[in-house]
Amino acid sequence: MHDSIRLTDTNSESESTERPVALITGGTDGIGRAVASQLAQAGLRVLLVGRNRDRGFEAARQLRSEQ
């Protein structure tokens, strides 16, 4: 069974419908991480999927710091 982690803090339901959402598989490293960064900088809400929880937290932290 996989763990589910909520890495975003949404204050209103309207936020999720106002911005496009990108679901990036393999978004914790390599090409997936680079794509996630580009899409986040373009203003999309990015959801990362990966196999390693620690790398997921680190990738999310890095994406937030780039904004």
Residue, then its C-alpha position, 0 to 999 in steps of 0.5 A: m500500500h502506498d502512502s498519500i501525502r498532501l504537500t500543498d496547502t489550499n485555502s479555498e476550493s476555487e484555487s484548484t479550479e482557477r489554475p491548470v493542474a499538471l500531474i507529473t509522474g517521476g517528478t522527483d528527479g531527472i526529466g520529470r523534476a525539470v518538467a515540474s519546475q518549468l510548469a510551476q514557473a509557468g503558473l501551473r499547479v504541480l502535483l508530484v508522484g514518485r516512489n520515494r517519500d523523502r525525495g518527494f518532500e525535497a522536490a516539493r520544497q525545491l519547487r516552492s523555493e524556486q517560486 
